[in-house]
């Protein structure tokens, strides 16, 4: 099983900064789900 972070709570960050933030938090995977 892979545990991923949903970056929605960090939506204030620019897209380029999201992977860096995810690594800072200790995650290896990002869940990118469409929001409608």
PDB file of N, CA, C, O and CB in Angstrom:
ATOM      1  N   UNK A   1       0.842  -1.162   0.000  1.00  0.00           N
ATOM      2  CA  UNK A   1       0.000   0.000   0.000  1.00  0.00           C
ATOM      3  C   UNK A   1       0.895   1.236   0.000  1.00  0.00           C
ATOM      4  O   UNK A   1       1.910   1.273   0.697  1.00  0.00           O
ATOM      5  CB  UNK A   1      -0.962  -0.008   1.213  1.00  0.00           C
ATOM      6  N   UNK A   2       0.522   2.238  -0.775  1.00  0.00           N
ATOM      7  CA  UNK A   2       1.240   3.513  -0.820  1.00  0.00           C
ATOM      8  C   UNK A   2       0.383   4.574  -0.151  1.00  0.00           C
ATOM      9  O   UNK A   2      -0.813   4.680  -0.426  1.00  0.00           O
ATOM     10  CB  UNK A   2       1.586   3.922  -2.286  1.00  0.00           C
ATOM     11  N   UNK A   3       0.985   5.344   0.711  1.00  0.00           N
ATOM     12  CA  UNK A   3       0.269   6.431   1.375  1.00  0.00           C
ATOM     13  C   UNK A   3       0.667   7.734   0.691  1.00  0.00           C
ATOM     14  O   UNK A   3       1.845   8.083   0.620  1.00  0.00           O
ATOM     15  CB  UNK A   3       0.585   6.477   2.919  1.00  0.00           C
ATOM     16  N   UNK A   4      -0.334   8.441   0.192  1.00  0.00           N
ATOM     17  CA  UNK A   4      -0.111   9.681  -0.550  1.00  0.00           C
ATOM     18  C   UNK A   4      -0.761  10.840   0.184  1.00  0.00           C
ATOM     19  O   UNK A   4      -1.669  10.654   0.995  1.00  0.00           O
ATOM     20  CB  UNK A   4      -0.664   9.573  -1.989  1.00  0.00           C
ATOM     21  N   UNK A   5      -0.284  12.033  -0.113  1.00  0.00           N
ATOM     22  CA  UNK A   5      -0.881  13.243   0.450  1.00  0.00           C
ATOM     23  C   UNK A   5      -1.742  13.901  -0.621  1.00  0.00           C
ATOM     24  O   UNK A   5      -1.370  13.942  -1.794  1.00  0.00           O
ATOM     25  CB  UNK A   5       0.216  14.229   0.971  1.00  0.00           C
ATOM     26  N   UNK A   6      -2.874  14.406  -0.212  1.00  0.00           N
ATOM     27  CA  UNK A   6      -3.723  15.211  -1.094  1.00  0.00           C
ATOM     28  C   UNK A   6      -3.295  16.660  -0.868  1.00  0.00           C
ATOM     29  O   UNK A   6      -3.515  17.190   0.221  1.00  0.00           O
ATOM     30  CB  UNK A   6      -5.287  14.994  -0.800  1.00  0.00           C
ATOM     31  N   UNK A   7      -2.695  17.314  -1.852  1.00  0.00           N
ATOM     32  CA  UNK A   7      -2.143  18.652  -1.641  1.00  0.00           C
ATOM     33  C   UNK A   7      -3.179  19.767  -1.568  1.00  0.00           C
ATOM     34  O   UNK A   7      -2.807  20.941  -1.572  1.00  0.00           O
ATOM     35  CB  UNK A   7      -1.188  18.960  -2.728  1.00  0.00           C
ATOM     36  N   UNK A   8      -4.469  19.436  -1.500  1.00  0.00           N
ATOM     37  CA  UNK A   8      -5.515  20.461  -1.482  1.00  0.00           C
ATOM     38  C   UNK A   8      -5.312  21.456  -0.340  1.00  0.00           C
ATOM     39  O   UNK A   8      -5.578  22.647  -0.502  1.00  0.00           O
ATOM     40  CB  UNK A   8      -6.891  19.806  -1.361  1.00  0.00           C
ATOM     41  N   UNK A   9      -4.844  20.977   0.806  1.00  0.00           N
ATOM     42  CA  UNK A   9      -4.666  21.883   1.945  1.00  0.00           C
ATOM     43  C   UNK A   9      -3.520  22.869   1.723  1.00  0.00           C
ATOM     44  O   UNK A   9      -3.394  23.851   2.454  1.00  0.00           O
ATOM     45  CB  UNK A   9      -4.412  21.081   3.215  1.00  0.00           C
ATOM     46  N   UNK A  10      -2.692  22.610   0.722  1.00  0.00           N
ATOM     47  CA  UNK A  10      -1.580  23.512   0.403  1.00  0.00           C
ATOM     48  C   UNK A  10      -1.827  24.218  -0.927  1.00  0.00           C
ATOM     49  O   UNK A  10      -0.878  24.583  -1.621  1.00  0.00           O
ATOM     50  CB  UNK A  10      -0.246  22.734   0.352  1.00  0.00           C
ATOM     51  N   UNK A  11      -3.084  24.412  -1.283  1.00  0.00           N
ATOM     52  CA  UNK A  11      -3.440  25.003  -2.580  1.00  0.00           C
ATOM     53  C   UNK A  11      -2.984  26.450  -2.711  1.00  0.00           C
ATOM     54  O   UNK A  11      -2.973  26.994  -3.815  1.00  0.00           O
ATOM     55  CB  UNK A  11      -4.936  24.927  -2.789  1.00  0.00           C
ATOM     56  N   UNK A  12      -2.608  27.085  -1.597  1.00  0.00           N
ATOM     57  CA  UNK A  12      -2.115  28.460  -1.653  1.00  0.00           C
ATOM     58  C   UNK A  12      -0.706  28.534  -2.247  1.00  0.00           C
ATOM     59  O   UNK A  12      -0.256  29.607  -2.651  1.00  0.00           O
ATOM     60  CB  UNK A  12      -2.123  29.077  -0.256  1.00  0.00           C
ATOM     61  N   UNK A  13      -0.013  27.397  -2.299  1.00  0.00           N
ATOM     62  CA  UNK A  13       1.341  27.361  -2.853  1.00  0.00           C
ATOM     63  C   UNK A  13       1.296  27.298  -4.377  1.00  0.00           C
ATOM     64  O   UNK A  13       0.358  26.740  -4.948  1.00  0.00           O
ATOM     65  CB  UNK A  13       2.124  26.157  -2.293  1.00  0.00           C
ATOM     66  N   UNK A  14       2.302  27.866  -5.036  1.00  0.00           N
ATOM     67  CA  UNK A  14       2.388  27.705  -6.493  1.00  0.00           C
ATOM     68  C   UNK A  14       2.588  26.223  -6.836  1.00  0.00           C
ATOM     69  O   UNK A  14       3.156  25.474  -6.041  1.00  0.00           O
ATOM     70  CB  UNK A  14       3.554  28.568  -7.079  1.00  0.00           C
ATOM     71  N   UNK A  15       2.131  25.810  -7.996  1.00  0.00           N
ATOM     72  CA  UNK A  15       2.220  24.416  -8.415  1.00  0.00           C
ATOM     73  C   UNK A  15       3.652  23.874  -8.332  1.00  0.00           C
ATOM     74  O   UNK A  15       3.860  22.714  -7.976  1.00  0.00           O
ATOM     75  CB  UNK A  15       1.695  24.271  -9.833  1.00  0.00           C
ATOM     76  N   UNK A  16       4.628  24.710  -8.660  1.00  0.00           N
ATOM     77  CA  UNK A  16       6.025  24.270  -8.647  1.00  0.00           C
ATOM     78  C   UNK A  16       6.524  23.971  -7.233  1.00  0.00           C
ATOM     79  O   UNK A  16       7.485  23.219  -7.070  1.00  0.00           O
ATOM     80  CB  UNK A  16       6.908  25.330  -9.288  1.00  0.00           C
ATOM     81  N   UNK A  17       5.893  24.543  -6.215  1.00  0.00           N
ATOM     82  CA  UNK A  17       6.321  24.355  -4.829  1.00  0.00           C
ATOM     83  C   UNK A  17       5.699  23.123  -4.168  1.00  0.00           C
ATOM     84  O   UNK A  17       6.190  22.668  -3.136  1.00  0.00           O
ATOM     85  CB  UNK A  17       5.978  25.583  -4.024  1.00  0.00           C
ATOM     86  N   UNK A  18       4.635  22.582  -4.743  1.00  0.00           N
ATOM     87  CA  UNK A  18       3.926  21.457  -4.125  1.00  0.00           C
ATOM     88  C   UNK A  18       4.846  20.244  -3.919  1.00  0.00           C
ATOM     89  O   UNK A  18       4.869  19.704  -2.813  1.00  0.00           O
ATOM     90  CB  UNK A  18       2.725  21.058  -4.990  1.00  0.00           C
ATOM     91  N   UNK A  19       5.608  19.787  -4.932  1.00  0.00           N
ATOM     92  CA  UNK A  19       6.474  18.621  -4.694  1.00  0.00           C
ATOM     93  C   UNK A  19       7.489  18.841  -3.568  1.00  0.00           C
ATOM     94  O   UNK A  19       7.775  17.920  -2.803  1.00  0.00           O
ATOM     95  CB  UNK A  19       7.212  18.266  -5.968  1.00  0.00           C
ATOM     96  N   UNK A  20       8.023  20.037  -3.468  1.00  0.00           N
ATOM     97  CA  UNK A  20       8.974  20.331  -2.391  1.00  0.00           C
ATOM     98  C   UNK A  20       8.297  20.223  -1.025  1.00  0.00           C
ATOM     99  O   UNK A  20       8.864  19.655  -0.091  1.00  0.00           O
ATOM    100  CB  UNK A  20       9.578  21.739  -2.573  1.00  0.00           C
ATOM    101  N   UNK A  21       7.097  20.763  -0.912  1.00  0.00           N
ATOM    102  CA  UNK A  21       6.352  20.710   0.348  1.00  0.00           C
ATOM    103  C   UNK A  21       6.018  19.269   0.723  1.00  0.00           C
ATOM    104  O   UNK A  21       6.118  18.883   1.888  1.00  0.00           O
ATOM    105  CB  UNK A  21       5.064  21.542   0.246  1.00  0.00           C
ATOM    106  N   UNK A  22       5.620  18.477  -0.270  1.00  0.00           N
ATOM    107  CA  UNK A  22       5.295  17.070  -0.027  1.00  0.00           C
ATOM    108  C   UNK A  22       6.509  16.335   0.541  1.00  0.00           C
ATOM    109  O   UNK A  22       6.376  15.553   1.483  1.00  0.00           O
ATOM    110  CB  UNK A  22       4.816  16.390  -1.330  1.00  0.00           C
ATOM    111  N   UNK A  23       7.680  16.578  -0.023  1.00  0.00           N
ATOM    112  CA  UNK A  23       8.910  15.943   0.479  1.00  0.00           C
ATOM    113  C   UNK A  23       9.238  16.427   1.883  1.00  0.00           C
ATOM    114  O   UNK A  23       9.656  15.633   2.726  1.00  0.00           O
ATOM    115  CB  UNK A  23      10.094  16.231  -0.463  1.00  0.00           C
ATOM    116  N   UNK A  24       9.057  17.719   2.149  1.00  0.00           N
ATOM    117  CA  UNK A  24       9.306  18.255   3.494  1.00  0.00           C
ATOM    118  C   UNK A  24       8.448  17.550   4.535  1.00  0.00           C
ATOM    119  O   UNK A  24       8.885  17.330   5.664  1.00  0.00           O
ATOM    120  CB  UNK A  24       9.034  19.765   3.530  1.00  0.00           C
ATOM    121  N   UNK A  25       7.224  17.196   4.148  1.00  0.00           N
ATOM    122  CA  UNK A  25       6.298  16.535   5.065  1.00  0.00           C
ATOM    123  C   UNK A  25       6.553  15.033   5.173  1.00  0.00           C
ATOM    124  O   UNK A  25       5.912  14.348   5.969  1.00  0.00           O
ATOM    125  CB  UNK A  25       4.872  16.778   4.619  1.00  0.00           C
ATOM    126  N   UNK A  26       7.490  14.521   4.371  1.00  0.00           N
ATOM    127  CA  UNK A  26       7.868  13.115   4.466  1.00  0.00           C
ATOM    128  C   UNK A  26       7.099  12.158   3.577  1.00  0.00           C
ATOM    129  O   UNK A  26       7.168  10.945   3.775  1.00  0.00           O
ATOM    130  CB  UNK A  26       7.717  12.681   5.840  1.00  0.00           C
ATOM    131  N   UNK A  27       6.372  12.676   2.607  1.00  0.00           N
ATOM    132  CA  UNK A  27       5.611  11.819   1.696  1.00  0.00           C
ATOM    133  C   UNK A  27       6.403  11.564   0.422  1.00  0.00           C
ATOM    134  O   UNK A  27       7.209  12.395   0.002  1.00  0.00           O
ATOM    135  CB  UNK A  27       4.250  12.456   1.359  1.00  0.00           C
ATOM    136  N   UNK A  28       6.165  10.408  -0.186  1.00  0.00           N
ATOM    137  CA  UNK A  28       6.792  10.060  -1.458  1.00  0.00           C
ATOM    138  C   UNK A  28       5.826  10.176  -2.631  1.00  0.00           C
ATOM    139  O   UNK A  28       6.255  10.220  -3.784  1.00  0.00           O
ATOM    140  CB  UNK A  28       7.348   8.655  -1.393  1.00  0.00           C
ATOM    141  N   UNK A  29       4.524  10.225  -2.347  1.00  0.00           N
ATOM    142  CA  UNK A  29       3.507  10.200  -3.389  1.00  0.00           C
ATOM    143  C   UNK A  29       2.529  11.353  -3.205  1.00  0.00           C
ATOM    144  O   UNK A  29       2.243  11.772  -2.083  1.00  0.00           O
ATOM    145  CB  UNK A  29       2.761   8.860  -3.384  1.00  0.00           C
ATOM    146  N   UNK A  30       2.018  11.861  -4.338  1.00  0.00           N
ATOM    147  CA  UNK A  30       1.021  12.934  -4.337  1.00  0.00           C
ATOM    148  C   UNK A  30      -0.248  12.398  -5.001  1.00  0.00           C
ATOM    149  O   UNK A  30      -0.189  11.812  -6.082  1.00  0.00           O
ATOM    150  CB  UNK A  30       1.555  14.220  -5.083  1.00  0.00           C
ATOM    151  N   UNK A  31      -1.378  12.598  -4.358  1.00  0.00           N
ATOM    152  CA  UNK A  31      -2.674  12.205  -4.924  1.00  0.00           C
ATOM    153  C   UNK A  31      -3.274  13.427  -5.613  1.00  0.00           C
ATOM    154  O   UNK A  31      -3.597  14.416  -4.956  1.00  0.00           O
ATOM    155  CB  UNK A  31      -3.646  11.644  -3.813  1.00  0.00           C
ATOM    156  N   UNK A  32      -3.423  13.361  -6.921  1.00  0.00           N
ATOM    157  CA  UNK A  32      -3.997  14.467  -7.682  1.00  0.00           C
ATOM    158  C   UNK A  32      -5.378  14.048  -8.168  1.00  0.00           C
ATOM    159  O   UNK A  32      -5.508  13.396  -9.204  1.00  0.00           O
ATOM    160  CB  UNK A  32      -3.078  14.871  -8.881  1.00  0.00           C
ATOM    161  N   UNK A  33      -6.390  14.419  -7.428  1.00  0.00           N
ATOM    162  CA  UNK A  33      -7.771  14.059  -7.744  1.00  0.00           C
ATOM    163  C   UNK A  33      -8.507  15.267  -8.300  1.00  0.00           C
ATOM    164  O   UNK A  33      -8.329  16.383  -7.811  1.00  0.00           O
ATOM    165  CB  UNK A  33      -8.496  13.513  -6.496  1.00  0.00           C
ATOM    166  N   UNK A  34      -9.335  15.053  -9.318  1.00  0.00           N
ATOM    167  CA  UNK A  34     -10.127  16.174  -9.828  1.00  0.00           C
ATOM    168  C   UNK A  34     -11.160  16.619  -8.799  1.00  0.00           C
ATOM    169  O   UNK A  34     -11.754  15.796  -8.103  1.00  0.00           O
ATOM    170  CB  UNK A  34     -10.824  15.788 -11.145  1.00  0.00           C
ATOM    171  N   UNK A  35     -11.361  17.897  -8.714  1.00  0.00           N
ATOM    172  CA  UNK A  35     -12.373  18.445  -7.809  1.00  0.00           C
ATOM    173  C   UNK A  35     -13.381  19.193  -8.667  1.00  0.00           C
ATOM    174  O   UNK A  35     -13.014  20.057  -9.463  1.00  0.00           O
ATOM    175  CB  UNK A  35     -11.735  19.391  -6.711  1.00  0.00           C
ATOM    176  N   UNK A  36     -14.613  18.863  -8.504  1.00  0.00           N
ATOM    177  CA  UNK A  36     -15.616  19.456  -9.365  1.00  0.00           C
ATOM    178  C   UNK A  36     -16.583  20.210  -8.639  1.00  0.00           C
ATOM    179  O   UNK A  36     -17.500  20.774  -9.236  1.00  0.00           O
ATOM    180  CB  UNK A  36     -16.291  18.477 -10.140  1.00  0.00           C
TER     181      UNK A  36
END
